[in-house]
Amino acid sequence: MNSFERFHKRLQGMPVDRPPNFDIFMTYAAHFINQPLSVYYQDYRVLCDANFAVLEAYDLDIVQAISDPYREAADLGLPVQFPEDAMPVSTEPLLKEHADFNKLRLIKPENGRRMHDRLQAIQFFRERAGGSVPVMGWVEGALAEAADLRGVSQLMMDLFEHPDWVTDLLEFCVDIEIEFAKAQIRAGADIIGLGDAVASQISPEMYEQYALPYEKRIFKAVHEMGAVARLHICGDTSLILQQMAKSGADIIDLDWMVDFAGAAELYADGPALCGNFDPVDVMLNGTPERVKKAVIHCAQAGGPKSFSGAGCEIPDKTPHENLLAQTQALKEFTVSS
């Protein structure tokens, strides 16, 4: 059974030889092949090489064109700096004043330097691994994109003081994300991940109004194109679990703060879960035995459709032995089940 078959069967709750490993690798992957982050973020060939390296080393079940949240925003004009070997830095918001919204113009993903680079990554993945390993593209949620353009703190104030302006901005952002998602599917993506981290910082009522409707529209477009939708919201999403299930996501990532067994019971007839052991306390700072215990616990708690993965990105400098322990635990889980 190859990774692509394992992915599709697991998504339907069918028997598989082992739960699929859907860990998110970014910084770790770049450094695994001794490349600085600035190159990983800006050269699809390096991103792809890094993905294939960790795929082989840790028996993963996915390759992923995910790097940083500034793809769309940079192509819209957001000033972004790329230190040699550190995370990209947004030096100032693009929308300093509300009137700056009037300067925004939709851009085709194919015409954006950074969006086009992601499309090239997906094409490369498809040519080299299509049909044997699922290929995942990525977009920002409309609310997350608005935060990238405006700045998180200022956007939070706008939600209370200028809600109509925020709604107009979200309408613009969702159009960008839908087109970017479609372009990635045309390029060969089997899965579109959607990152909406800022959504864990607002109330359930605000999530219902300012995040969920736009996630639904993006995922509707993803499904119409025949791809699978994956929702990723970092942080404690315990209060919005029911709403997240309404997004249309086929797979929902849960961070380590969320009760995985409780979520699996809530989603019994709904989306598949991915997660959710602690990426820092368990993967980075734990022992191989502790990793194995956490991985098996999540596989048991998550049910027959769950995917294995840390609650968020695998941290840089995670011990090699701990990642191998996850691989081994998944194999042992199948044997003992």
KEKE-3310 file (N, C-alpha, C; in steps of 0.2 Angstrom, whole numbers, plus 5000, padded with zeros to 4 digits):
npx = (5004:5004:5008:4998:4987:4985:4982:4969:4961:4961:4955:4942:4939:4942:4951:4969:4987:4994:4992:4992:5006:5006:5013:5018:5031:5043:5054:5062:5064:5071:5083:5087:5092:5103:5101:5098:5085:5080:5082:5075:5062:5060:5064:5057:5063:5072:5063:5056:5066:5069:5057:5056:5067:5064:5053:5057:5066:5059:5047:5036:5019:5015:5019:5022:5018:5021:5026:5028:5017:5016:5015:5004:5001:5013:5014:5004:5009:5014:5027:5041:5054:5068:5078:5094:5094:5082:5065:5053:5050:5038:5039:5031:5014:5003:4991:4990:4981:4964:4959:4969:4965:4958:4967:4971:4972:4966:4976:4982:4986:4996:5004:5010:5025:5029:5017:5017:5029:5025:5016:5024:5032:5022:5019:5031:5031:5020:5025:5035:5031:5017:5002:5008:5011:5002:4999:5001:4994:4993:4984:4980:4968:4954:4953:4965:4973:4969:4974:4988:4989:4985:4990:4990:4986:4980:4970:4962:4957:4950:4939:4930:4929:4927:4919:4912:4921:4931:4924:4923:4936:4938:4930:4938:4949:4945:4942:4955:4961:4953:4955:4969:4969:4962:4971:4982:4977:4975:4988:4991:4989:4983:4977:4971:4978:4972:4977:4972:4976:4974:4961:4960:4961:4950:4933:4920:4908:4913:4921:4912:4906:4917:4926:4922:4912:4920:4930:4921:4918:4930:4933:4922:4925:4937:4932:4924:4933:4938:4947:4954:4950:4959:4959:4968:4971:4980:4984:4973:4958:4947:4934:4928:4926:4914:4910:4920:4919:4909:4915:4917:4929:4938:4948:4954:4965:4971:4978:4989:4983:4970:4957:4959:4952:4939:4936:4936:4925:4915:4916:4913:4905:4909:4922:4939:4952:4968:4982:4987:4999:5010:5021:5032:5035:5034:5039:5051:5057:5055:5058:5062:5054:5043:5038:5033:5023:5014:5011:5004:4994:4986:4983:4975:4965:4960:4952:4946:4948:4958:4973:4990:5000:5010:5004:5006:5018:5033:5046:5062:5077:5072:5075:5082:5080:5068:5059:5060:5055:5041:5038:5040:5031:5019:5019:5020:5008:4998:5001:4998:4984)
npy = (4994:5010:5028:5036:5028:5024:5036:5039:5028:5029:5041:5038:5029:5016:5000:5001:4998:5005:5020:5035:5046:5063:5074:5091:5098:5111:5122:5113:5104:5111:5114:5101:5097:5105:5118:5136:5146:5156:5153:5141:5147:5154:5147:5135:5123:5120:5119:5108:5098:5097:5092:5079:5073:5072:5065:5052:5049:5048:5041:5047:5052:5062:5076:5093:5109:5120:5134:5148:5162:5172:5172:5175:5188:5195:5196:5204:5216:5218:5223:5212:5205:5194:5186:5178:5165:5164:5166:5174:5192:5203:5220:5231:5235:5233:5239:5252:5262:5264:5268:5263:5251:5253:5253:5240:5227:5213:5199:5187:5171:5165:5176:5181:5183:5175:5167:5160:5153:5143:5136:5131:5122:5113:5107:5101:5092:5084:5079:5071:5063:5061:5052:5042:5048:5059:5076:5091:5107:5125:5138:5154:5157:5168:5177:5176:5180:5194:5198:5197:5207:5219:5218:5210:5215:5227:5223:5216:5226:5233:5224:5227:5240:5244:5235:5234:5238:5228:5217:5220:5219:5205:5200:5203:5196:5183:5180:5181:5169:5159:5159:5156:5143:5136:5137:5130:5117:5114:5114:5102:5098:5087:5090:5104:5113:5124:5138:5146:5153:5165:5164:5156:5166:5173:5175:5162:5167:5177:5170:5163:5173:5180:5171:5157:5158:5161:5151:5141:5145:5144:5130:5125:5128:5121:5108:5107:5107:5095:5091:5088:5095:5103:5109:5120:5127:5134:5133:5134:5127:5123:5129:5131:5119:5113:5122:5122:5110:5113:5119:5112:5105:5091:5085:5089:5098:5097:5106:5103:5107:5103:5092:5077:5064:5068:5076:5067:5060:5069:5072:5060:5056:5064:5075:5069:5068:5075:5074:5073:5077:5085:5097:5102:5099:5085:5080:5088:5090:5078:5060:5045:5035:5041:5048:5038:5033:5044:5045:5033:5034:5045:5039:5029:5036:5044:5037:5027:5035:5044:5054:5054:5066:5079:5092:5105:5112:5102:5105:5114:5106:5095:5079:5066:5053:5054:5057:5045:5037:5040:5035:5021:5019:5020:5009:4999:5001:4996:4983:4979:4981)
npz = (5000:4995:4999:4994:4992:5005:5012:5005:5008:5022:5025:5022:5032:5030:5031:5034:5032:5042:5052:5043:5041:5044:5048:5049:5041:5040:5044:5050:5039:5029:5035:5037:5025:5025:5021:5020:5028:5020:5007:5006:5007:4996:4984:4975:4971:4981:4992:4988:4987:5000:5006:5000:5005:5019:5018:5014:5024:5036:5033:5029:5024:5014:5004:5004:4999:5008:5018:5023:5029:5020:5006:4997:5002:5000:4986:4984:4988:5001:5012:5014:5022:5020:5031:5031:5038:5045:5050:5039:5039:5041:5038:5039:5040:5025:5024:5031:5034:5033:5021:5012:5008:4996:4987:4984:4973:4964:4960:4948:4953:4945:4941:4951:4960:4972:4974:4962:4963:4972:4965:4955:4964:4967:4954:4952:4962:4958:4946:4950:4961:4960:4962:4970:4982:4991:4987:4994:4993:4999:5007:5014:5027:5024:5035:5041:5031:5030:5042:5040:5030:5037:5050:5065:5078:5075:5066:5075:5083:5073:5071:5081:5080:5067:5059:5047:5037:5039:5034:5021:5017:5020:5010:4999:5002:5002:4989:4983:4989:4985:4971:4972:4978:4968:4957:4962:4963:4950:4946:4951:4965:4977:4989:4998:5010:5023:5032:5047:5058:5066:5070:5081:5091:5093:5098:5099:5093:5085:5077:5070:5062:5056:5051:5048:5038:5026:5026:5023:5010:5003:5004:4998:4985:4983:4984:4973:4963:4965:4975:4991:5007:5020:5036:5046:5061:5072:5090:5104:5101:5107:5110:5098:5091:5086:5076:5068:5061:5053:5042:5031:5029:5026:5033:5049:5058:5074:5088:5102:5114:5114:5118:5111:5110:5114:5104:5093:5096:5095:5081:5075:5064:5055:5049:5046:5059:5063:5072:5089:5097:5108:5099:5105:5119:5118:5105:5103:5115:5122:5125:5115:5119:5126:5115:5107:5115:5115:5102:5099:5108:5103:5091:5095:5101:5091:5082:5068:5056:5059:5057:5059:5068:5074:5085:5079:5067:5065:5076:5073:5075:5082:5089:5079:5083:5089:5079:5072:5081:5081:5068:5070:5080:5074:5065:5075:5081:5072:5071:5084:5085)
capx = (5000:5008:5005:4992:4981:4984:4978:4962:4957:4960:4950:4935:4938:4944:4957:4975:4992:4996:4989:4996:5010:5004:5017:5020:5038:5045:5060:5066:5065:5076:5089:5089:5096:5108:5099:5096:5078:5079:5082:5069:5056:5060:5066:5053:5067:5075:5057:5054:5071:5068:5051:5057:5072:5061:5048:5061:5070:5054:5042:5030:5014:5013:5023:5018:5021:5020:5033:5027:5011:5017:5015:4999:5002:5019:5012:4999:5013:5016:5034:5043:5061:5070:5084:5097:5092:5077:5058:5052:5048:5034:5042:5026:5008:5002:4985:4991:4975:4958:4959:4973:4961:4956:4973:4972:4970:4967:4982:4982:4992:5002:5007:5013:5031:5029:5012:5019:5034:5022:5013:5030:5033:5016:5020:5037:5029:5016:5029:5040:5027:5010:4999:5011:5011:4997:5003:4997:4995:4991:4982:4978:4961:4953:4954:4972:4976:4968:4979:4994:4989:4983:4993:4985:4983:4976:4964:4958:4953:4945:4934:4926:4927:4926:4917:4910:4928:4934:4920:4925:4943:4938:4928:4943:4954:4943:4943:4962:4962:4949:4959:4975:4968:4961:4977:4986:4974:4976:4995:4992:4988:4977:4975:4973:4977:4970:4979:4968:4979:4971:4954:4960:4962:4943:4927:4916:4903:4917:4923:4906:4905:4922:4931:4919:4909:4925:4933:4917:4918:4936:4933:4917:4929:4941:4928:4921:4939:4940:4953:4953:4951:4962:4959:4973:4970:4985:4981:4967:4952:4941:4928:4925:4926:4908:4909:4925:4916:4904:4919:4918:4935:4939:4953:4954:4971:4970:4984:4990:4979:4963:4955:4958:4947:4933:4935:4935:4918:4911:4917:4912:4902:4911:4929:4945:4956:4975:4986:4988:5003:5014:5027:5038:5036:5034:5044:5057:5060:5054:5062:5058:5048:5038:5035:5029:5017:5010:5008:4999:4988:4982:4980:4969:4959:4957:4947:4948:4949:4963:4980:4995:5004:5010:4999:5008:5025:5039:5051:5069:5082:5069:5080:5081:5077:5061:5055:5060:5050:5035:5037:5040:5025:5013:5020:5018:5001:4994:5002:4994:4977)
capy = (5000:5017:5033:5039:5023:5024:5042:5039:5023:5031:5046:5034:5025:5009:4997:5002:4995:5009:5027:5040:5051:5069:5079:5097:5100:5117:5124:5107:5101:5115:5112:5094:5096:5110:5124:5142:5147:5161:5149:5137:5151:5158:5143:5129:5117:5118:5116:5101:5093:5096:5088:5072:5071:5070:5060:5046:5048:5047:5037:5051:5050:5068:5081:5099:5116:5125:5137:5154:5164:5178:5171:5180:5195:5198:5197:5210:5222:5218:5222:5206:5204:5187:5185:5173:5159:5165:5167:5180:5197:5209:5225:5236:5233:5235:5243:5256:5266:5261:5270:5259:5246:5255:5252:5233:5224:5206:5197:5180:5168:5164:5182:5183:5179:5170:5162:5156:5148:5138:5132:5127:5117:5108:5104:5097:5086:5080:5075:5066:5058:5060:5045:5038:5052:5065:5082:5096:5114:5128:5145:5157:5159:5175:5181:5176:5185:5200:5200:5198:5214:5224:5217:5206:5219:5232:5220:5214:5232:5234:5219:5230:5247:5245:5228:5234:5238:5221:5213:5222:5216:5198:5198:5204:5191:5176:5179:5179:5163:5154:5158:5153:5136:5133:5137:5124:5111:5114:5112:5095:5097:5083:5092:5111:5115:5131:5140:5152:5153:5170:5162:5154:5171:5177:5172:5158:5171:5181:5165:5161:5178:5182:5166:5151:5158:5161:5145:5137:5146:5141:5123:5123:5129:5115:5102:5108:5105:5088:5090:5087:5101:5102:5115:5120:5132:5134:5135:5130:5128:5119:5132:5132:5113:5112:5127:5120:5104:5115:5122:5108:5102:5084:5084:5095:5097:5100:5107:5099:5109:5101:5085:5073:5059:5071:5079:5062:5058:5074:5071:5053:5055:5070:5075:5065:5072:5075:5076:5080:5077:5092:5097:5105:5095:5078:5079:5092:5089:5071:5054:5041:5031:5046:5050:5032:5033:5049:5043:5027:5037:5048:5034:5025:5041:5048:5033:5024:5040:5049:5054:5055:5072:5084:5098:5110:5111:5099:5111:5113:5103:5089:5074:5061:5047:5055:5056:5038:5034:5041:5030:5015:5018:5019:5002:4994:5002:4992:4976:4978:4983)
capz = (5000:4995:5004:4991:4994:5013:5013:5003:5012:5029:5024:5022:5038:5028:5034:5031:5036:5047:5051:5039:5045:5041:5051:5045:5041:5036:5046:5050:5032:5026:5039:5036:5019:5025:5017:5024:5027:5015:5001:5006:5006:4989:4978:4975:4970:4988:4996:4986:4989:5008:5007:4998:5010:5026:5016:5014:5031:5041:5031:5029:5019:5011:5002:5005:4997:5014:5020:5027:5028:5016:4999:4994:5005:4997:4980:4985:4990:5008:5012:5018:5022:5021:5034:5028:5040:5050:5048:5035:5043:5038:5041:5041:5037:5019:5025:5037:5035:5030:5014:5008:5005:4989:4982:4983:4966:4963:4956:4947:4956:4940:4940:4958:4961:4977:4973:4956:4965:4975:4959:4953:4968:4966:4948:4953:4967:4954:4941:4953:4966:4959:4962:4975:4988:4991:4986:4998:4993:5005:5006:5020:5027:5023:5041:5042:5026:5032:5048:5037:5027:5041:5056:5069:5083:5072:5064:5081:5085:5068:5072:5086:5079:5060:5056:5039:5033:5039:5030:5014:5017:5020:5004:4994:5003:5000:4981:4982:4991:4981:4965:4973:4979:4961:4953:4965:4961:4942:4946:4954:4972:4979:4996:5000:5017:5024:5039:5049:5065:5070:5072:5088:5096:5094:5102:5095:5089:5080:5072:5066:5058:5052:5049:5046:5031:5021:5026:5019:5002:5000:5004:4992:4978:4983:4983:4966:4959:4966:4979:4998:5011:5027:5040:5051:5066:5078:5096:5108:5097:5110:5110:5091:5087:5082:5071:5063:5058:5048:5037:5025:5029:5026:5038:5053:5062:5081:5092:5108:5119:5113:5120:5105:5111:5114:5097:5089:5098:5092:5074:5073:5057:5051:5046:5050:5063:5062:5078:5091:5102:5108:5095:5108:5125:5116:5100:5103:5122:5125:5124:5110:5122:5127:5108:5105:5119:5113:5095:5100:5112:5098:5086:5098:5103:5085:5078:5062:5051:5061:5054:5064:5067:5080:5085:5074:5064:5069:5078:5071:5080:5085:5088:5074:5086:5091:5073:5070:5086:5078:5062:5073:5084:5069:5063:5080:5083:5067:5074:5091:5085)
cpx = (5004:5004:4998:4986:4980:4980:4971:4958:4956:4955:4943:4934:4939:4950:4963:4981:4995:4993:4994:5000:5009:5008:5019:5028:5040:5053:5065:5068:5071:5083:5092:5093:5101:5107:5096:5088:5076:5078:5076:5062:5055:5062:5062:5057:5070:5069:5056:5059:5071:5063:5053:5062:5069:5056:5051:5064:5065:5047:5035:5025:5011:5019:5019:5022:5019:5026:5031:5020:5011:5017:5010:5000:5008:5018:5007:5003:5015:5024:5037:5050:5063:5077:5087:5095:5087:5070:5057:5049:5044:5036:5037:5020:5006:4996:4986:4985:4970:4957:4964:4970:4959:4961:4974:4969:4971:4972:4981:4988:4998:5006:5011:5020:5031:5023:5014:5025:5031:5019:5018:5032:5028:5017:5026:5035:5025:5020:5033:5036:5020:5007:5002:5011:5006:5001:4998:4999:4993:4989:4980:4971:4960:4954:4962:4976:4975:4972:4986:4995:4988:4987:4988:4982:4978:4969:4959:4954:4948:4939:4928:4924:4925:4924:4915:4916:4931:4930:4922:4932:4943:4935:4933:4948:4952:4943:4950:4963:4959:4953:4966:4974:4966:4967:4982:4983:4975:4983:4996:4991:4982:4974:4976:4972:4976:4972:4975:4970:4975:4964:4954:4960:4955:4938:4924:4911:4907:4919:4918:4904:4911:4927:4927:4916:4914:4929:4928:4917:4924:4936:4928:4921:4934:4938:4926:4927:4941:4945:4950:4954:4954:4962:4964:4973:4975:4982:4976:4961:4946:4935:4924:4925:4920:4908:4914:4923:4912:4908:4919:4924:4934:4943:4954:4960:4969:4977:4983:4985:4972:4962:4954:4953:4940:4931:4933:4928:4914:4911:4916:4910:4904:4918:4934:4949:4963:4978:4987:4993:5008:5020:5033:5040:5037:5040:5050:5061:5059:5059:5058:5053:5042:5034:5031:5023:5012:5007:5003:4993:4983:4979:4974:4963:4956:4952:4950:4949:4955:4969:4984:4999:5004:5005:5000:5015:5030:5044:5058:5072:5078:5074:5077:5078:5070:5056:5055:5055:5043:5033:5036:5034:5019:5013:5017:5011:4996:4995:4998:4987:4973)
cpy = (5006:5022:5036:5035:5023:5030:5042:5034:5026:5037:5044:5030:5017:5007:4999:4999:4999:5016:5031:5045:5058:5075:5085:5098:5106:5119:5118:5104:5105:5114:5105:5093:5102:5116:5130:5143:5151:5158:5145:5141:5153:5154:5136:5123:5115:5115:5109:5096:5092:5091:5080:5069:5068:5065:5053:5044:5046:5043:5041:5049:5056:5072:5087:5105:5121:5128:5143:5157:5170:5177:5176:5187:5199:5200:5203:5216:5223:5218:5217:5206:5196:5187:5179:5166:5160:5166:5174:5185:5202:5215:5231:5234:5236:5240:5247:5260:5263:5262:5266:5253:5247:5254:5245:5231:5217:5204:5189:5177:5166:5170:5184:5179:5173:5165:5157:5151:5142:5133:5128:5121:5111:5104:5099:5091:5081:5076:5070:5061:5057:5053:5040:5041:5058:5071:5088:5103:5118:5135:5147:5158:5166:5180:5181:5180:5192:5203:5201:5205:5220:5224:5215:5211:5224:5229:5218:5221:5234:5230:5223:5237:5249:5238:5228:5234:5231:5216:5214:5219:5209:5196:5198:5198:5184:5175:5177:5172:5157:5153:5155:5145:5133:5132:5131:5118:5109:5111:5105:5094:5092:5086:5100:5112:5123:5133:5146:5153:5159:5168:5159:5159:5175:5172:5167:5162:5175:5176:5163:5167:5180:5177:5160:5152:5158:5155:5140:5138:5144:5134:5121:5123:5123:5109:5102:5106:5098:5086:5090:5093:5099:5108:5115:5127:5131:5136:5131:5132:5124:5122:5133:5125:5111:5116:5124:5114:5106:5118:5119:5105:5095:5081:5090:5094:5100:5100:5103:5101:5106:5093:5081:5068:5062:5074:5073:5059:5063:5074:5064:5052:5060:5069:5071:5070:5070:5078:5071:5081:5083:5092:5099:5100:5088:5077:5082:5090:5082:5066:5050:5037:5035:5048:5044:5032:5038:5048:5038:5030:5040:5044:5030:5030:5044:5044:5031:5029:5045:5048:5056:5062:5076:5089:5103:5108:5107:5104:5109:5110:5097:5083:5069:5055:5048:5054:5049:5035:5034:5036:5023:5014:5017:5012:4997:4995:4997:4985:4974:4979:4977)
cpz = (5000:4999:5001:4993:5001:5015:5011:5007:5019:5030:5024:5027:5036:5031:5030:5035:5042:5046:5047:5043:5041:5044:5046:5046:5037:5038:5046:5044:5029:5029:5038:5030:5019:5021:5021:5023:5021:5008:5000:5005:4999:4983:4979:4975:4977:4992:4994:4988:4996:5009:5005:5003:5017:5024:5017:5021:5036:5039:5031:5023:5015:5009:5002:5003:5002:5016:5025:5025:5023:5009:4996:4996:5001:4990:4979:4986:4997:5008:5017:5017:5023:5024:5031:5031:5046:5046:5044:5040:5039:5042:5043:5037:5030:5020:5031:5039:5031:5023:5009:5005:4998:4984:4980:4976:4966:4958:4954:4950:4951:4939:4946:4959:4966:4976:4967:4958:4969:4970:4956:4957:4968:4960:4949:4957:4962:4949:4944:4958:4965:4958:4967:4982:4987:4991:4989:4996:4999:5003:5013:5021:5026:5029:5042:5037:5028:5038:5045:5033:5031:5048:5061:5074:5080:5069:5070:5083:5080:5069:5076:5083:5071:5056:5049:5035:5033:5035:5023:5013:5016:5013:4998:4995:5001:4993:4980:4983:4987:4974:4966:4974:4972:4957:4956:4963:4954:4942:4948:4961:4973:4985:4996:5007:5018:5031:5041:5057:5069:5073:5079:5093:5096:5097:5097:5090:5084:5075:5067:5061:5053:5049:5045:5039:5025:5020:5021:5011:4999:4999:4999:4986:4978:4981:4975:4961:4960:4971:4987:5002:5018:5030:5046:5055:5072:5084:5099:5104:5100:5110:5103:5087:5083:5076:5065:5058:5052:5042:5031:5024:5029:5031:5042:5058:5069:5085:5098:5113:5119:5115:5113:5105:5111:5107:5092:5090:5094:5084:5071:5066:5053:5048:5050:5054:5062:5069:5083:5097:5102:5104:5099:5114:5123:5111:5101:5110:5125:5123:5118:5113:5124:5120:5106:5109:5117:5106:5096:5103:5107:5093:5088:5099:5097:5081:5072:5056:5053:5057:5060:5063:5073:5079:5080:5071:5068:5070:5075:5077:5084:5084:5083:5077:5088:5085:5071:5075:5084:5073:5065:5077:5079:5067:5069:5082:5078:5070:5080:5091:5082)
residu = (MET:ASN:SER:PHE:GLU:ARG:PHE:HIS:LYS:ARG:LEU:GLN:GLY:MET:PRO:VAL:ASP:ARG:PRO:PRO:ASN:PHE:ASP:ILE:PHE:MET:THR:TYR:ALA:ALA:HIS:PHE:ILE:ASN:GLN:PRO:LEU:SER:VAL:TYR:TYR:GLN:ASP:TYR:ARG:VAL:LEU:CYS:ASP:ALA:ASN:PHE:ALA:VAL:LEU:GLU:ALA:TYR:ASP:LEU:ASP:ILE:VAL:GLN:ALA:ILE:SER:ASP:PRO:TYR:ARG:GLU:ALA:ALA:ASP:LEU:GLY:LEU:PRO:VAL:GLN:PHE:PRO:GLU:ASP:ALA:MET:PRO:VAL:SER:THR:GLU:PRO:LEU:LEU:LYS:GLU:HIS:ALA:ASP:PHE:ASN:LYS:LEU:ARG:LEU:ILE:LYS:PRO:GLU:ASN:GLY:ARG:ARG:MET:HIS:ASP:ARG:LEU:GLN:ALA:ILE:GLN:PHE:PHE:ARG:GLU:ARG:ALA:GLY:GLY:SER:VAL:PRO:VAL:MET:GLY:TRP:VAL:GLU:GLY:ALA:LEU:ALA:GLU:ALA:ALA:ASP:LEU:ARG:GLY:VAL:SER:GLN:LEU:MET:MET:ASP:LEU:PHE:GLU:HIS:PRO:ASP:TRP:VAL:THR:ASP:LEU:LEU:GLU:PHE:CYS:VAL:ASP:ILE:GLU:ILE:GLU:PHE:ALA:LYS:ALA:GLN:ILE:ARG:ALA:GLY:ALA:ASP:ILE:ILE:GLY:LEU:GLY:ASP:ALA:VAL:ALA:SER:GLN:ILE:SER:PRO:GLU:MET:TYR:GLU:GLN:TYR:ALA:LEU:PRO:TYR:GLU:LYS:ARG:ILE:PHE:LYS:ALA:VAL:HIS:GLU:MET:GLY:ALA:VAL:ALA:ARG:LEU:HIS:ILE:CYS:GLY:ASP:THR:SER:LEU:ILE:LEU:GLN:GLN:MET:ALA:LYS:SER:GLY:ALA:ASP:ILE:ILE:ASP:LEU:ASP:TRP:MET:VAL:ASP:PHE:ALA:GLY:ALA:ALA:GLU:LEU:TYR:ALA:ASP:GLY:PRO:ALA:LEU:CYS:GLY:ASN:PHE:ASP:PRO:VAL:ASP:VAL:MET:LEU:ASN:GLY:THR:PRO:GLU:ARG:VAL:LYS:LYS:ALA:VAL:ILE:HIS:CYS:ALA:GLN:ALA:GLY:GLY:PRO:LYS:SER:PHE:SER:GLY:ALA:GLY:CYS:GLU:ILE:PRO:ASP:LYS:THR:PRO:HIS:GLU:ASN:LEU:LEU:ALA:GLN:THR:GLN:ALA:LEU:LYS:GLU:PHE:THR:VAL:SER:SER)
# end
